[in-house]
């Protein structure tokens, strides 16, 4: 049976990890209720950090519920590229039910993967000869 944990290796733990993402945003995936900021890392796997303010989610129980949903959908993503991700909550999250939050997040993960693959230059194209031979 597969372990269903959320190890420290999958989390942004230090303020420097968050600063790296905020200072060098290379991928942005906006949504009405979320904003995903991401930057590539050298670890070979994705890490996630969460930012949900009291301004947008007044009660701790609301913030914790949304964070649980984010962590669970992130944990179930098996093919995320090696990026450090910060998810910011926007206004209106408190009014959404869990299923709507999960659906929105799954769409955001799909869009993040698509943007990552579009933005990263293909290694195969760089290794091909550039142009025709002269002779």
DOPA-82592 format. One record per residue: x, y, z of N, C-alpha, C in turn; residue in three letters; residue number from 1. Coordinates in steps of 0.1 Angstrom, whole numbers. Example, Ala and Ser with C-alpha at 12.3 -4.5 7.8 and 13.67 -1.06 7.14 Angstrom:
BEGIN
{nx->132; ny->-57; nz->78; cax->123; cay->-45; caz->78; cx->132; cy->-33; cz->78; aa->ALA; i->1}
{nx->128; ny->-22; nz->71; cax->137; cay->-11; caz->71; cx->129; cy->0; cz->79; aa->SER; i->2}
# end
This chain:
BEGIN
{nx->8; ny->-12; nz->0; cax->0; cay->0; caz->0; cx->9; cy->12; cz->0; aa->UNK; i->1}
{nx->5; ny->22; nz->-8; cax->13; cay->34; caz->-9; cx->11; cy->43; cz->3; aa->UNK; i->2}
{nx->22; ny->49; nz->8; cax->21; cay->58; caz->19; cx->14; cy->71; cz->15; aa->UNK; i->3}
{nx->5; ny->76; nz->23; cax->-3; cay->87; caz->20; cx->1; cy->100; cz->27; aa->UNK; i->4}
{nx->14; ny->101; nz->31; cax->19; cay->112; caz->39; cx->21; cy->124; cz->31; aa->UNK; i->5}
{nx->25; ny->135; nz->38; cax->29; cay->147; caz->31; cx->43; cy->151; cz->37; aa->UNK; i->6}
{nx->54; ny->145; nz->32; cax->67; cay->147; caz->38; cx->72; cy->161; cz->37; aa->UNK; i->7}
{nx->82; ny->164; nz->46; cax->88; cay->177; caz->46; cx->95; cy->180; cz->32; aa->UNK; i->8}
{nx->99; ny->170; nz->25; cax->106; cay->172; caz->12; cx->96; cy->178; cz->2; aa->UNK; i->9}
{nx->83; ny->177; nz->5; cax->73; cay->183; caz->-5; cx->68; cy->197; cz->-1; aa->UNK; i->10}
{nx->74; ny->203; nz->10; cax->70; cay->216; caz->15; cx->81; cy->226; cz->14; aa->UNK; i->11}
{nx->77; ny->238; nz->12; cax->86; cay->250; caz->14; cx->86; cy->253; cz->28; aa->UNK; i->12}
{nx->98; ny->252; nz->35; cax->99; cay->252; caz->49; cx->104; cy->265; cz->54; aa->UNK; i->13}
{nx->114; ny->271; nz->47; cax->121; cay->283; caz->52; cx->116; cy->296; cz->45; aa->UNK; i->14}
{nx->117; ny->307; nz->52; cax->114; cay->319; caz->45; cx->122; cy->322; cz->32; aa->UNK; i->15}
{nx->134; ny->317; nz->32; cax->142; cay->318; caz->20; cx->136; cy->311; cz->8; aa->UNK; i->16}
{nx->130; ny->299; nz->11; cax->123; cay->292; caz->0; cx->112; cy->300; cz->-6; aa->UNK; i->17}
{nx->104; ny->306; nz->3; cax->93; cay->315; caz->-2; cx->98; cy->327; cz->-10; aa->UNK; i->18}
{nx->109; ny->333; nz->-5; cax->115; cay->345; caz->-11; cx->120; cy->341; cz->-25; aa->UNK; i->19}
{nx->126; ny->330; nz->-26; cax->131; cay->325; caz->-40; cx->119; cy->325; cz->-50; aa->UNK; i->20}
{nx->108; ny->321; nz->-46; cax->96; cay->320; caz->-55; cx->91; cy->334; cz->-58; aa->UNK; i->21}
{nx->89; ny->342; nz->-47; cax->84; cay->356; caz->-49; cx->93; cy->365; cz->-57; aa->UNK; i->22}
{nx->106; ny->363; nz->-55; cax->116; cay->371; caz->-62; cx->118; cy->367; cz->-76; aa->UNK; i->23}
{nx->116; ny->355; nz->-80; cax->119; cay->350; caz->-93; cx->107; cy->342; cz->-99; aa->UNK; i->24}
{nx->96; ny->348; nz->-100; cax->84; cay->341; caz->-105; cx->86; cy->339; cz->-120; aa->UNK; i->25}
{nx->85; ny->326; nz->-124; cax->87; cay->323; caz->-138; cx->74; cy->317; cz->-144; aa->UNK; i->26}
{nx->65; ny->312; nz->-135; cax->52; cay->307; caz->-140; cx->41; cy->313; cz->-131; aa->UNK; i->27}
{nx->31; ny->319; nz->-137; cax->19; cay->324; caz->-129; cx->7; cy->317; cz->-135; aa->UNK; i->28}
{nx->-1; ny->312; nz->-126; cax->-14; cay->306; caz->-130; cx->-25; cy->313; cz->-122; aa->UNK; i->29}
{nx->-32; ny->322; nz->-128; cax->-43; cay->329; caz->-121; cx->-56; cy->322; cz->-121; aa->UNK; i->30}
{nx->-64; ny->325; nz->-111; cax->-77; cay->319; caz->-110; cx->-85; cy->329; cz->-102; aa->UNK; i->31}
{nx->-98; ny->328; nz->-102; cax->-107; cay->338; caz->-95; cx->-104; cy->337; cz->-80; aa->UNK; i->32}
{nx->-101; ny->325; nz->-74; cax->-100; cay->324; caz->-60; cx->-86; cy->320; cz->-56; aa->UNK; i->33}
{nx->-77; ny->317; nz->-65; cax->-63; cay->313; caz->-62; cx->-53; cy->320; cz->-71; aa->UNK; i->34}
{nx->-41; ny->321; nz->-67; cax->-30; cay->325; caz->-76; cx->-18; cy->316; cz->-73; aa->UNK; i->35}
{nx->-13; ny->309; nz->-84; cax->-2; cay->300; caz->-82; cx->10; cy->308; cz->-88; aa->UNK; i->36}
{nx->21; ny->308; nz->-80; cax->34; cay->314; caz->-84; cx->44; cy->302; cz->-84; aa->UNK; i->37}
{nx->52; ny->301; nz->-94; cax->61; cay->289; caz->-94; cx->74; cy->293; cz->-100; aa->UNK; i->38}
{nx->85; ny->287; nz->-96; cax->98; cay->288; caz->-102; cx->105; cy->274; cz->-102; aa->UNK; i->39}
{nx->112; ny->271; nz->-112; cax->119; cay->258; caz->-113; cx->129; cy->256; cz->-101; aa->UNK; i->40}
{nx->130; ny->244; nz->-97; cax->140; cay->240; caz->-87; cx->149; cy->229; cz->-92; aa->UNK; i->41}
{nx->160; ny->226; nz->-85; cax->169; cay->216; caz->-90; cx->167; cy->203; cz->-82; aa->UNK; i->42}
{nx->156; ny->201; nz->-76; cax->154; cay->189; caz->-68; cx->148; cy->177; cz->-75; aa->UNK; i->43}
{nx->141; ny->180; nz->-87; cax->135; cay->170; caz->-95; cx->121; cy->166; cz->-90; aa->UNK; i->44}
{nx->116; ny->173; nz->-80; cax->102; cay->171; caz->-76; cx->96; cy->185; cz->-71; aa->UNK; i->45}
{nx->83; ny->186; nz->-71; cax->76; cay->198; caz->-67; cx->76; cy->200; cz->-52; aa->UNK; i->46}
{nx->76; ny->212; nz->-48; cax->74; cay->216; caz->-34; cx->64; cy->227; cz->-34; aa->UNK; i->47}
{nx->56; ny->227; nz->-23; cax->45; cay->237; caz->-22; cx->46; cy->245; cz->-9; aa->UNK; i->48}
{nx->42; ny->257; nz->-10; cax->40; cay->266; caz->1; cx->26; cy->273; cz->0; aa->UNK; i->49}
{nx->20; ny->275; nz->12; cax->6; cay->281; caz->12; cx->6; cy->294; cz->19; aa->UNK; i->50}
{nx->-1; ny->304; nz->13; cax->-3; cay->317; caz->19; cx->-18; cy->320; cz->18; aa->UNK; i->51}
{nx->-24; ny->320; nz->30; cax->-38; cay->323; caz->31; cx->-40; cy->333; cz->42; aa->UNK; i->52}
{nx->-44; ny->345; nz->39; cax->-44; cay->356; caz->49; cx->-58; cy->357; cz->56; aa->UNK; i->53}
{nx->-57; ny->363; nz->68; cax->-69; cay->365; caz->75; cx->-79; cy->375; cz->68; aa->UNK; i->54}
{nx->-73; ny->383; nz->60; cax->-81; cay->393; caz->52; cx->-91; cy->386; cz->43; aa->UNK; i->55}
{nx->-86; ny->375; nz->37; cax->-94; cay->368; caz->27; cx->-102; cy->356; cz->34; aa->UNK; i->56}
{nx->-97; ny->350; nz->44; cax->-104; cay->339; caz->51; cx->-103; cy->343; cz->66; aa->UNK; i->57}
{nx->-114; ny->348; nz->71; cax->-114; cay->354; caz->84; cx->-112; cy->344; cz->95; aa->UNK; i->58}
{nx->-118; ny->333; nz->95; cax->-117; cay->323; caz->105; cx->-107; cy->312; cz->103; aa->UNK; i->59}
{nx->-100; ny->308; nz->114; cax->-90; cay->298; caz->113; cx->-95; cy->285; cz->107; aa->UNK; i->60}
{nx->-107; ny->282; nz->110; cax->-113; cay->269; caz->105; cx->-115; cy->270; cz->90; aa->UNK; i->61}
{nx->-118; ny->282; nz->85; cax->-118; cay->283; caz->70; cx->-105; cy->282; cz->64; aa->UNK; i->62}
{nx->-95; ny->288; nz->69; cax->-81; cay->288; caz->64; cx->-76; cy->273; cz->64; aa->UNK; i->63}
{nx->-78; ny->266; nz->75; cax->-74; cay->253; caz->77; cx->-81; cy->243; cz->67; aa->UNK; i->64}
{nx->-94; ny->245; nz->65; cax->-101; cay->237; caz->55; cx->-96; cy->238; cz->41; aa->UNK; i->65}
{nx->-93; ny->251; nz->37; cax->-88; cay->253; caz->24; cx->-74; cy->247; cz->22; aa->UNK; i->66}
{nx->-66; ny->249; nz->32; cax->-52; cay->244; caz->32; cx->-52; cy->229; cz->31; aa->UNK; i->67}
{nx->-61; ny->222; nz->38; cax->-62; cay->207; caz->37; cx->-66; cy->203; cz->23; aa->UNK; i->68}
{nx->-75; ny->210; nz->16; cax->-79; cay->207; caz->3; cx->-67; cy->209; cz->-7; aa->UNK; i->69}
{nx->-60; ny->220; nz->-5; cax->-48; cay->223; caz->-14; cx->-38; cy->212; cz->-12; aa->UNK; i->70}
{nx->-34; ny->208; nz->0; cax->-24; cay->198; caz->3; cx->-28; cy->185; cz->-3; aa->UNK; i->71}
{nx->-41; ny->181; nz->-2; cax->-46; cay->168; caz->-7; cx->-45; cy->168; cz->-22; aa->UNK; i->72}
{nx->-50; ny->178; nz->-29; cax->-49; cay->178; caz->-43; cx->-35; cy->178; cz->-48; aa->UNK; i->73}
{nx->-26; ny->185; nz->-41; cax->-12; cay->185; caz->-45; cx->-6; cy->171; cz->-43; aa->UNK; i->74}
{nx->-9; ny->165; nz->-32; cax->-4; cay->151; caz->-29; cx->-8; cy->141; cz->-40; aa->UNK; i->75}
{nx->-19; ny->143; nz->-45; cax->-24; cay->133; caz->-55; cx->-19; cy->136; cz->-69; aa->UNK; i->76}
{nx->-12; ny->147; nz->-71; cax->-6; cay->150; caz->-84; cx->7; cy->142; cz->-86; aa->UNK; i->77}
{nx->8; ny->132; nz->-94; cax->20; cay->124; caz->-95; cx->30; cy->129; cz->-105; aa->UNK; i->78}
{nx->26; ny->138; nz->-114; cax->35; cay->141; caz->-125; cx->38; cy->156; cz->-126; aa->UNK; i->79}
{nx->38; ny->163; nz->-114; cax->42; cay->177; caz->-114; cx->57; cy->178; cz->-117; aa->UNK; i->80}
{nx->61; ny->189; nz->-125; cax->75; cay->191; caz->-127; cx->82; cy->196; cz->-115; aa->UNK; i->81}
{nx->96; ny->196; nz->-116; cax->104; cay->201; caz->-104; cx->103; cy->216; cz->-103; aa->UNK; i->82}
{nx->93; ny->221; nz->-96; cax->91; cay->235; caz->-93; cx->88; cy->237; cz->-79; aa->UNK; i->83}
{nx->91; ny->249; nz->-74; cax->87; cay->254; caz->-61; cx->74; cy->262; cz->-63; aa->UNK; i->84}
{nx->64; ny->259; nz->-56; cax->51; cay->265; caz->-59; cx->46; cy->273; cz->-46; aa->UNK; i->85}
{nx->41; ny->285; nz->-48; cax->34; cay->292; caz->-37; cx->20; cy->294; cz->-42; aa->UNK; i->86}
{nx->10; ny->290; nz->-33; cax->-4; cay->292; caz->-36; cx->-9; cy->303; cz->-27; aa->UNK; i->87}
{nx->-15; ny->313; nz->-33; cax->-21; cay->324; caz->-25; cx->-36; cy->323; cz->-27; aa->UNK; i->88}
{nx->-43; ny->326; nz->-16; cax->-57; cay->326; caz->-16; cx->-63; cy->340; cz->-19; aa->UNK; i->89}
{nx->-73; ny->341; nz->-26; cax->-80; cay->353; caz->-29; cx->-93; cy->354; cz->-22; aa->UNK; i->90}
{nx->-100; ny->365; nz->-23; cax->-113; cay->367; caz->-17; cx->-123; cy->358; cz->-23; aa->UNK; i->91}
{nx->-133; ny->353; nz->-15; cax->-144; cay->345; caz->-20; cx->-142; cy->330; cz->-17; aa->UNK; i->92}
{nx->-130; ny->326; nz->-12; cax->-128; cay->312; caz->-9; cx->-137; cy->307; cz->2; aa->UNK; i->93}
{nx->-140; ny->315; nz->12; cax->-148; cay->310; caz->23; cx->-162; cy->306; cz->19; aa->UNK; i->94}
{nx->-166; ny->311; nz->8; cax->-180; cay->308; caz->3; cx->-181; cy->295; cz->-5; aa->UNK; i->95}
{nx->-169; ny->289; nz->-9; cax->-169; cay->277; caz->-17; cx->-170; cy->265; cz->-9; aa->UNK; i->96}
{nx->-176; ny->254; nz->-15; cax->-176; cay->241; caz->-8; cx->-164; cy->234; cz->-12; aa->UNK; i->97}
{nx->-161; ny->223; nz->-5; cax->-149; cay->215; caz->-7; cx->-148; cy->210; cz->-22; aa->UNK; i->98}
{nx->-158; ny->205; nz->-27; cax->-158; cay->199; caz->-41; cx->-154; cy->210; cz->-51; aa->UNK; i->99}
{nx->-160; ny->222; nz->-50; cax->-156; cay->233; caz->-59; cx->-142; cy->237; cz->-57; aa->UNK; i->100}
{nx->-137; ny->237; nz->-45; cax->-123; cay->240; caz->-43; cx->-114; cy->230; cz->-49; aa->UNK; i->101}
{nx->-117; ny->217; nz->-48; cax->-109; cay->206; caz->-54; cx->-109; cy->207; cz->-69; aa->UNK; i->102}
{nx->-121; ny->209; nz->-75; cax->-122; cay->210; caz->-89; cx->-114; cy->222; cz->-94; aa->UNK; i->103}
{nx->-114; ny->233; nz->-88; cax->-106; cay->245; caz->-92; cx->-91; cy->242; cz->-91; aa->UNK; i->104}
{nx->-87; ny->235; nz->-80; cax->-73; cay->232; caz->-78; cx->-68; cy->222; cz->-89; aa->UNK; i->105}
{nx->-76; ny->212; nz->-92; cax->-72; cay->202; caz->-102; cx->-70; cy->209; cz->-115; aa->UNK; i->106}
{nx->-79; ny->219; nz->-118; cax->-78; cay->226; caz->-131; cx->-65; cy->235; cz->-130; aa->UNK; i->107}
{nx->-62; ny->241; nz->-119; cax->-50; cay->248; caz->-118; cx->-37; cy->240; cz->-119; aa->UNK; i->108}
{nx->-37; ny->228; nz->-113; cax->-25; cay->219; caz->-115; cx->-23; cy->215; cz->-130; aa->UNK; i->109}
{nx->-34; ny->213; nz->-137; cax->-34; cay->209; caz->-151; cx->-28; cy->221; cz->-159; aa->UNK; i->110}
{nx->-32; ny->233; nz->-156; cax->-27; cay->245; caz->-163; cx->-13; cy->248; cz->-160; aa->UNK; i->111}
{nx->-9; ny->245; nz->-147; cax->5; cay->247; caz->-143; cx->14; cy->238; cz->-151; aa->UNK; i->112}
{nx->11; ny->225; nz->-152; cax->19; cay->216; caz->-160; cx->20; cy->220; cz->-175; aa->UNK; i->113}
{nx->8; ny->224; nz->-180; cax->8; cay->228; caz->-194; cx->17; cy->241; cz->-196; aa->UNK; i->114}
{nx->16; ny->251; nz->-187; cax->25; cay->262; caz->-188; cx->39; cy->259; cz->-187; aa->UNK; i->115}
{nx->43; ny->250; nz->-178; cax->56; cay->246; caz->-175; cx->62; cy->240; cz->-188; aa->UNK; i->116}
{nx->55; ny->231; nz->-194; cax->60; cay->224; caz->-206; cx->61; cy->234; cz->-218; aa->UNK; i->117}
{nx->52; ny->244; nz->-219; cax->53; cay->254; caz->-229; cx->64; cy->263; cz->-228; aa->UNK; i->118}
{nx->67; ny->267; nz->-215; cax->78; cay->277; caz->-212; cx->92; cy->271; cz->-212; aa->UNK; i->119}
{nx->93; ny->258; nz->-209; cax->107; cay->253; caz->-209; cx->111; cy->249; cz->-223; aa->UNK; i->120}
{nx->123; ny->253; nz->-227; cax->127; cay->250; caz->-241; cx->130; cy->235; cz->-242; aa->UNK; i->121}
{nx->127; ny->229; nz->-253; cax->128; cay->215; caz->-255; cx->143; cy->212; cz->-256; aa->UNK; i->122}
{nx->148; ny->202; nz->-248; cax->162; cay->198; caz->-248; cx->164; cy->191; cz->-262; aa->UNK; i->123}
{nx->155; ny->184; nz->-267; cax->157; cay->177; caz->-280; cx->159; cy->187; cz->-291; aa->UNK; i->124}
{nx->153; ny->198; nz->-291; cax->154; cay->208; caz->-302; cx->168; cy->214; cz->-302; aa->UNK; i->125}
{nx->174; ny->215; nz->-290; cax->188; cay->221; caz->-288; cx->198; cy->211; cz->-293; aa->UNK; i->126}
{nx->196; ny->198; nz->-292; cax->206; cay->189; caz->-296; cx->206; cy->185; cz->-311; aa->UNK; i->127}
{nx->196; ny->189; nz->-318; cax->195; cay->187; caz->-333; cx->204; cy->197; cz->-340; aa->UNK; i->128}
{nx->209; ny->193; nz->-351; cax->217; cay->202; caz->-359; cx->209; cy->214; cz->-364; aa->UNK; i->129}
{nx->214; ny->226; nz->-364; cax->207; cay->238; caz->-367; cx->208; cy->241; cz->-382; aa->UNK; i->130}
{nx->199; ny->236; nz->-390; cax->199; cay->240; caz->-404; cx->204; cy->229; cz->-413; aa->UNK; i->131}
{nx->205; ny->232; nz->-426; cax->209; cay->222; caz->-436; cx->224; cy->223; cz->-438; aa->UNK; i->132}
{nx->230; ny->212; nz->-442; cax->244; cay->211; caz->-445; cx->246; cy->218; cz->-459; aa->UNK; i->133}
{nx->259; ny->222; nz->-461; cax->262; cay->229; caz->-474; cx->267; cy->220; cz->-484; aa->UNK; i->134}
{nx->268; ny->207; nz->-481; cax->272; cay->200; caz->-491; cx->275; cy->188; cz->-495; aa->UNK; i->135}
# end
